Amino acid sequence: MKWSPNNGLMSGDGKELITKDPNEIAKKLLGQTASPKNLQDPEAVIDYIIKLPNYEELVADARETLGR
């Protein structure tokens, strides 16, 4: 998935809109207990996901992408 504050949550290829609802976006990206405030900035996202049991899985793609 790809997320843009302007366009909403899109499919990975960017061809399909999944949702523009901030509450739904937070839950799809971070889990059912997340809220839009958890997506306010990178620090808020990190503060939220670092406490999750699947933290390593969540950051694996980012590490791979940023490592290139």
C-alpha positions in Angstrom: 0.0 0.0 0.0 1.0 3.6 -0.5 -0.3 6.4 1.7 -0.5 10.1 0.8 -2.2 12.7 3.1 -3.6 14.2 -0.1 -4.7 11.1 -2.0 -5.5 8.7 0.8 -4.5 5.0 1.0 -3.8 3.5 -2.4 -3.0 0.0 -3.6 0.7 -0.8 -4.0 0.6 -0.1 -7.7 -1.3 3.2 -7.0 -4.2 2.3 -9.3 -6.9 1.6 -6.6 -8.1 3.9 -3.8 -8.5 1.9 -0.6 -9.8 4.7 1.6 -9.5 8.4 2.4 -10.9 8.0 5.9 -8.1 8.9 8.3 -9.4 6.5 11.0 -9.5 3.6 8.5 -6.0 4.5 7.2 -4.5 4.4 10.6 -6.1 1.0 11.4 -5.0 -0.5 8.1 -1.4 0.7 8.4 -0.8 0.4 12.1 -3.4 -1.9 13.6 -6.9 -1.8 15.1 -5.9 0.4 18.1 -4.3 3.1 16.0 -5.8 6.5 15.4 -5.0 9.4 12.9 -2.9 11.1 15.6 -0.5 8.1 15.3 0.2 9.2 11.7 0.9 12.9 12.4 4.6 12.6 11.8 7.4 10.0 11.6 8.1 10.2 15.3 4.5 9.5 16.1 4.5 6.4 13.8 7.8 5.2 15.4 6.5 5.8 18.9 3.4 3.7 18.1 4.9 0.8 16.2 7.9 0.2 18.4 5.6 -1.1 21.0 4.0 -3.6 18.7 5.0 -7.3 18.8 5.5 -7.3 15.0 7.7 -4.2 15.0 10.5 -5.9 13.1 8.1 -7.2 10.4 6.7 -3.7 10.0 10.1 -2.0 9.5 11.6 -4.8 7.4 10.5 -3.3 4.1 11.6 0.2 5.1 15.0 -1.1 6.1 15.4 -2.9 2.8 14.2 0.1 0.7 16.4 2.6 2.6 19.4 0.3 2.4 19.4 0.5 -1.4 
